[in-house]
Amino acid sequence: MVQFHNRPSVADMRAMKARAEKISMLYVSTLEEAAAADAAGIHMLSIEGRFFTPEMRAAAGRCFVQVGLPFGGWSRFNGEFLASADDYLRAAFHVMGLGADCIYCSASYDIQKVLCDNHIPIVAHVGLIPSYITWTGWRAVGKTATEAREVWDHVKKLESIGCFGAELEVVPDRLGALISTNTPMIMLGMGAGPGADAQYLFAEDVLGHTDGHKPRHAKTYRNFAAEYTRLQAERISAFKEFIADVNTGGYPQPQHNVTMADAEYVALTADLGL
C-alpha cells in the first residue's frame, strides 16, 4: 500500500470544505500534466484508471488523486469487465494500493454502497452524467424545479450510502450552490457555478488542445494546439532532412561511426583471405 506521507487526506479535503476554501481540480492523462499540476499547486486530480500507474502517482506528488473506474468497461487492473460489486471492489482495492486517494464510480447505488461499506472514499456523479448520456442527451440538467429536485434527491441518496463526494456537472449555478452548502459531500463542480466546492476542468481545455467538443464551462489559458501543430511540422521537416542525408551520404558522418585500427582490419581481411 502506498503511504500518504505528506499528501492530503479525505479529512484534509473535508476540512477545506468546512473552511469554505475553494478546491482546484484538473483531469490529466499524462505524466507531464500531473507533474505540472503538482508544481503549480493544484489541489486535486482526476485520472482515469487506464492512465493510473505508480509513475503517474509519483508525478502527481502532493495532489489528492481521484482515480476513475470504467463504467461497465474492461479494467486493466484485474483483466476483466467490471459488472458486479465484487468486480468493482477488487479493482478499487488494487487502485487504492497504487496510491489513489479516492475512487470515481458512476455505477449503481448498490455497487457504490459496497465500496463505501469497505471504507473506500467514493466520488459519484450527478447532473449531466456522461455514462448515462443515452438517457438524457447532452444538455444541462436541473433547470426546472422538478428536475432540480431529482438532482437534489440523487445527492441525498449518495449521502445516505456514504459517498465522499460527487462530480456535479452542468447544472444551474444556483442549484450548484444550494446543493454544495447543504451536503457534507465534496461537490466537484464542472459547469456548476462558483458555489461548488471545487472547480474542475480538463487539462486539455486549460491548455487549448481540446479534442472534439469544447464545453461552455471550459476556459483556455494557453494555446498548446498551435504549439503542437508547429512541433508536428518540425518533426516532418526533421524526418525529411534525415531521408535526404541518407540518400546523399550526409548521414552517417565520421563522428557517428565506430573506428577500427588499420592493423586490426588488415589482420581480419588476411584471416578471411580477402
C-alpha positions as a printed Julia matrix, in Angstrom:
274×3 Matrix{Float64}:
   0.0     0.0     0.0
   1.37    3.4    -0.98
   1.57    5.6     2.11
   0.09    9.1     2.45
   3.22   10.77    3.86
   2.56   14.48    3.27
  -0.29   14.09    0.79
  -3.72   15.49    1.64
  -6.24   13.02    3.05
 -10.01   12.78    2.86
 -10.09   14.55    6.23
  -7.99   17.39    4.78
 -10.34   17.81    1.82
 -13.36   17.87    4.13
 -11.62   20.47    6.28
 -11.09   22.64    3.18
 -14.83   22.49    2.5
 -15.61   23.31    6.13
 -13.4    26.39    5.88
 -15.08   27.36    2.58
 -11.73   27.12    0.78
 -12.01   26.7    -2.97
 -10.59   23.49   -4.39
  -8.87   23.47   -7.78
  -9.19   20.26   -9.79
  -7.91   19.03  -13.15
  -8.41   15.96  -15.27
  -4.97   14.86  -16.5
  -3.8    11.98  -18.66
  -0.01   12.35  -18.92
   2.94   12.34  -16.55
   3.84   15.84  -17.69
   0.38   17.2   -16.89
   0.35   15.51  -13.47
   3.8    16.86  -12.6
   2.85   20.36  -13.77
  -0.32   20.26  -11.66
   1.7    19.3    -8.59
   4.28   22.02   -9.24
   1.53   24.61   -9.74
  -0.25   23.66   -6.52
  -3.46   22.12   -7.92
  -5.35   20.51   -5.05
  -7.0    17.56   -6.75
  -6.53   15.47   -9.89
  -8.85   13.16  -11.75
  -7.05   10.33  -13.56
  -8.7     7.52  -15.49
  -7.76    4.05  -14.36
  -6.19    3.26  -17.73
  -3.67    6.07  -17.17
  -3.0     5.42  -13.48
   0.39    3.83  -12.77
   2.96    4.1    -9.98
   4.79    6.6   -12.2
   1.63    8.7   -12.54
   1.1     8.63   -8.77
   4.68    9.78   -8.25
   4.3    12.58  -10.82
   1.12   13.78   -9.08
   3.14   14.46   -5.93
   1.07   16.16   -3.24
  -2.11   16.31   -5.32
  -5.13   14.45   -3.95
  -5.82   11.91   -6.69
  -9.2    10.6    -7.77
  -8.92    7.51   -9.99
 -11.83    6.62  -12.25
 -13.02    3.04  -12.65
 -14.51    2.36  -16.09
 -18.31    2.18  -16.14
 -19.06   -1.39  -17.2
 -15.76   -1.4   -19.07
 -12.65   -3.51  -19.09
 -10.31   -2.97  -16.17
  -6.61   -3.35  -16.85
  -6.09   -3.92  -13.13
  -7.8    -7.3   -12.97
  -8.18   -8.13  -16.65
 -11.97   -8.36  -16.66
 -15.06   -6.3   -17.34
 -16.48   -4.5   -14.34
 -20.05   -5.66  -13.86
 -20.65   -6.85  -10.3
 -19.92   -5.22   -6.98
 -17.14   -7.76   -6.42
 -15.54   -6.76   -9.75
 -15.54   -3.1    -8.74
 -14.32   -3.91   -5.23
 -11.3    -5.87   -6.48
 -10.41   -3.11   -8.95
 -10.88   -0.41   -6.29
  -8.62   -2.14   -3.78
  -5.96   -2.53   -6.46
  -6.15    1.16   -7.37
  -6.01    2.23   -3.73
  -2.94    0.04   -3.34
  -1.27    2.01   -6.13
  -1.88    5.24   -4.27
  -5.32    6.52   -5.24
  -6.81    8.84   -2.61
 -10.39    8.27   -3.71
 -12.25    6.35   -6.41
 -14.66    7.69   -9.02
 -17.53    5.28   -9.62
 -20.73    6.04  -11.55
 -22.19    2.55  -11.22
 -25.45    1.72   -9.43
 -26.23    2.64   -5.83
 -25.74   -0.95   -4.65
 -22.26   -1.14   -6.15
 -21.32    2.27   -4.8
 -22.58    1.25   -1.36
 -20.46   -1.9    -1.32
 -17.39    0.23   -2.0
 -18.38    2.74    0.68
 -19.06   -0.07    3.18
 -15.49   -1.21    2.6
 -14.21    2.24    3.62
 -13.16    3.25    0.1
 -13.7     7.01   -0.46
 -16.13    7.15   -3.37
 -16.85   10.06   -5.7
 -20.11    9.59   -7.59
 -21.66   11.73  -10.36
 -24.81   13.84  -10.51
 -26.35   16.23  -13.01
 -25.12   15.56  -16.53
 -23.62   12.07  -16.25
 -21.68   11.12  -19.42
 -22.04    7.37  -18.85
 -25.83    7.76  -18.78
 -25.98   10.16  -21.69
 -28.13    7.93  -23.89
 -30.98    8.56  -21.43
 -30.66   12.33  -21.17
 -28.77   13.69  -24.17
 -26.0    16.29  -23.88
 -27.74   19.1   -22.02
 -27.83   21.0   -18.77
 -29.69   19.16  -16.04
 -31.83   20.72  -13.31
 -33.19   23.85  -14.98
 -36.74   23.07  -13.88
 -37.83   22.75  -10.25
 -38.84   19.12  -10.86
 -35.54   18.11  -12.39
 -33.55   20.13   -9.85
 -35.33   18.18   -7.1
 -34.27   14.95   -8.81
 -30.64   16.09   -8.7
 -31.07   17.05   -5.03
 -32.58   13.64   -4.22
 -29.73   11.91   -6.05
 -27.21   13.76   -3.88
 -29.1    12.84   -0.71
 -29.16    9.18   -1.74
 -25.4     9.26   -2.3
 -25.0    10.83    1.16
 -27.03    8.03    2.71
 -24.83    5.28    1.29
 -21.65    7.0     2.43
 -20.12    8.63   -0.65
 -17.24   11.04   -0.04
 -18.15   13.35   -2.91
 -19.73   13.71   -6.33
 -18.92   15.35   -9.61
 -21.63   17.97  -10.16
 -21.76   18.54  -13.9
 -23.61   21.15  -15.95
 -26.33   22.24  -13.55
 -27.6    25.81  -12.93
 -25.29   27.88  -10.75
 -27.92   28.48   -8.07
 -28.63   24.75   -7.84
 -24.89   24.02   -7.6
 -24.52   26.44   -4.72
 -27.66   25.2    -2.96
 -26.55   21.59   -3.08
 -22.95   22.31   -2.11
 -23.95   24.23    1.01
 -26.44   21.56    2.07
 -24.37   18.39    1.87
 -21.28   17.18    3.72
 -20.03   15.65    0.47
 -17.37   17.44   -1.58
 -19.15   18.7    -4.7
 -16.75   18.82   -7.63
 -18.25   21.38   -9.95
 -17.83   21.15  -13.68
 -20.05   23.81  -15.16
 -21.94   24.06  -11.87
 -21.17   27.69  -11.0
 -18.92   29.33   -8.4
 -20.8    27.9    -5.43
 -19.5    24.35   -5.93
 -16.78   23.19   -3.54
 -14.29   22.56   -6.35
 -13.8    23.97   -9.82
 -12.95   21.11  -12.16
 -11.6    21.4   -15.71
  -9.84   19.14  -18.17
  -6.16   19.93  -18.71
  -6.71   19.79  -22.48
  -9.24   22.63  -22.23
  -6.99   24.7   -19.97
  -4.09   24.19  -22.38
  -6.09   24.8   -25.55
  -5.83   21.47  -27.33
  -9.32   20.11  -26.82
 -10.05   17.01  -28.91
 -13.65   17.39  -30.04
 -16.38   19.47  -28.45
 -15.27   22.24  -26.09
 -17.89   22.67  -23.34
 -19.37   26.04  -22.34
 -17.71   25.93  -18.93
 -14.2    25.35  -20.32
 -11.67   28.17  -20.11
  -8.45   28.19  -22.11
  -5.28   29.71  -20.65
  -2.68   28.65  -23.25
  -2.69   27.74  -26.96
  -0.96   24.38  -26.99
  -2.79   23.41  -30.19
  -0.72   25.9   -32.18
   2.47   24.69  -30.49
   1.61   21.06  -31.2
   0.95   21.96  -34.85
   4.3    23.73  -35.04
   6.08   20.79  -33.42
   4.47   18.32  -35.82
   5.62   20.41  -38.78
   9.11   20.47  -37.28
   9.03   16.68  -36.86
   8.12   16.18  -40.5
  10.83   18.58  -41.64
  13.43   16.86  -39.49
  12.45   13.43  -40.83
  12.64   14.7   -44.42
  16.13   16.12  -43.75
  17.17   12.74  -42.36
  15.92   10.98  -45.51
  17.85   13.46  -47.66
  21.04   12.84  -45.65
  20.66    9.08  -46.0
  20.18    9.43  -49.77
  23.13   11.81  -50.28
  25.55   10.33  -47.78
  25.23   13.22  -45.38
  24.48   10.68  -42.66
  26.29    8.95  -41.12
  29.41   11.1   -40.91
  32.74   10.09  -39.32
  31.72   11.32  -35.87
  28.76    8.92  -35.9
  30.87    5.83  -36.66
  32.92    3.41  -34.59
  36.52    3.19  -35.87
  38.76    0.14  -36.21
  42.54    0.32  -36.17
  44.2    -0.28  -39.55
  46.29   -3.14  -38.22
  43.23   -4.92  -36.87
  41.38   -4.52  -40.14
  44.35   -5.85  -42.11
  44.55   -8.83  -39.77
  40.85   -9.52  -40.25
  40.98   -9.43  -44.05
  44.08  -11.6   -44.07
  42.32  -14.15  -41.85
  39.32  -14.12  -44.2
  41.57  -14.4   -47.28
  40.16  -11.23  -48.75
